[in-house]
Amino acid sequence: DLGAEKFLDIKCRMAGLHPNAVVIVATVRALKYNGGVAKADLNNENLEALEKGIPNLLRHVNTIKNVYKLPCVVAINAFPTDTKAELDLVEAKTNPDFLYLLLYFLRKETSFAP
């Protein structure tokens, strides 16, 4: 797994790359998992766990903005099992000091549709 810090600290230096921005892709499922939900229960609405998982996302954004001094956009890849309440909570809890682009993609059987 090549995380952002490894990519920016190692790969970019070695290859002479100078990124202009970073896009962090997150899912409600991953945020709930970070908030303590078992994998078997990720399809169930759980606003409490989601709220507990959001700080993990914000830590990543803070690292990109404050350590690497790069603009950061967050894209939310939504699943059909994500509820409107969950998506609304993610949007409400994002810090207005950051630039967020919330992209909601609905997974279809074989393709993505906006």
C-alpha positions as CSV (number, residue, x, y, z in Angstrom):
1,D,0.0,0.0,0.0
2,L,1.5,3.3,-1.0
3,G,0.0,6.0,1.2
4,A,0.1,9.7,0.5
5,E,3.0,10.3,2.8
6,K,5.2,7.6,1.2
7,F,4.2,8.8,-2.2
8,L,5.0,12.5,-1.4
9,D,8.1,11.8,0.6
10,I,9.7,9.0,-1.5
11,K,8.2,8.5,-4.9
12,C,7.8,12.2,-5.8
13,R,11.4,13.0,-4.6
14,M,12.9,10.1,-6.5
15,A,10.9,10.9,-9.7
16,G,11.2,14.6,-9.5
17,L,7.4,15.0,-9.3
18,H,5.8,18.1,-7.8
19,P,2.1,17.7,-7.2
20,N,-0.1,20.7,-7.3
21,A,-3.0,19.2,-5.3
22,V,-4.2,16.1,-3.5
23,V,-7.5,14.2,-3.9
24,I,-8.4,12.0,-0.9
25,V,-11.1,9.5,-1.8
26,A,-13.2,8.3,1.1
27,T,-16.3,6.2,1.7
28,V,-19.0,6.3,4.3
29,R,-18.2,2.6,4.8
30,A,-14.5,3.3,5.6
31,L,-15.4,6.1,7.9
32,K,-17.8,3.9,9.8
33,Y,-15.2,1.2,10.0
34,N,-12.7,3.7,11.5
35,G,-15.5,4.6,14.0
36,G,-15.6,1.0,15.2
37,V,-18.2,-0.8,13.1
38,A,-17.5,-4.4,12.3
39,K,-17.2,-5.3,8.6
40,A,-20.4,-7.3,8.7
41,D,-22.4,-4.3,9.8
42,L,-21.1,-1.6,7.4
43,N,-24.2,-1.8,5.3
44,N,-26.4,-0.6,8.3
45,E,-26.8,3.0,9.1
46,N,-24.7,4.0,12.1
47,L,-24.4,7.8,12.5
48,E,-22.6,7.5,15.9
49,A,-19.8,5.3,14.4
50,L,-19.6,7.6,11.3
51,E,-19.2,10.6,13.5
52,K,-16.4,8.8,15.4
53,G,-14.6,8.0,12.1
54,I,-14.7,11.4,10.5
55,P,-11.7,12.7,12.5
56,N,-9.6,10.1,10.8
57,L,-10.4,11.8,7.5
58,L,-9.8,15.2,8.9
59,R,-6.3,14.1,10.1
60,H,-5.4,13.1,6.6
61,V,-6.6,16.4,5.2
62,N,-4.7,18.3,7.9
63,T,-1.5,16.4,7.1
64,I,-1.8,17.2,3.4
65,K,-2.6,20.9,4.0
66,N,-0.3,21.7,7.0
67,V,2.7,19.3,6.5
68,Y,2.9,19.2,2.7
69,K,1.3,22.7,2.1
70,L,-0.9,21.3,-0.7
71,P,-4.5,22.1,-1.5
72,C,-6.7,19.1,-0.8
73,V,-10.0,18.0,-2.2
74,V,-12.1,15.2,-0.6
75,A,-14.2,13.0,-2.9
76,I,-16.8,10.8,-1.2
77,N,-17.5,7.6,-3.2
78,A,-21.0,6.7,-2.1
79,F,-22.5,3.2,-2.1
80,P,-26.2,2.4,-2.5
81,T,-26.3,1.3,1.2
82,D,-25.2,4.8,2.3
83,T,-28.2,6.7,3.7
84,K,-29.0,10.3,3.1
85,A,-28.5,10.9,6.8
86,E,-25.0,9.5,6.6
87,L,-24.0,11.6,3.6
88,D,-25.5,14.7,5.1
89,L,-23.5,14.0,8.3
90,V,-20.3,13.8,6.4
91,E,-21.0,17.0,4.6
92,A,-22.1,18.8,7.9
93,K,-19.0,17.7,9.8
94,T,-16.4,18.7,7.2
95,N,-14.5,21.8,8.2
96,P,-15.4,24.9,6.1
97,D,-11.8,26.0,6.3
98,F,-10.9,23.2,3.9
99,L,-11.8,22.9,0.3
100,Y,-14.1,19.9,-0.1
101,L,-15.6,18.6,-3.2
102,L,-18.1,16.0,-2.2
103,L,-18.7,13.7,-5.2
104,Y,-21.5,11.2,-4.8
105,F,-21.3,8.2,-7.2
106,L,-23.9,5.5,-7.1
107,R,-22.6,2.1,-7.8
108,K,-24.4,0.2,-10.4
109,E,-23.8,-3.4,-11.3
110,T,-21.2,-2.8,-14.0
111,S,-20.7,1.0,-14.2
112,F,-20.7,4.2,-12.3
113,A,-23.3,6.9,-12.9
114,P,-23.3,10.4,-11.4
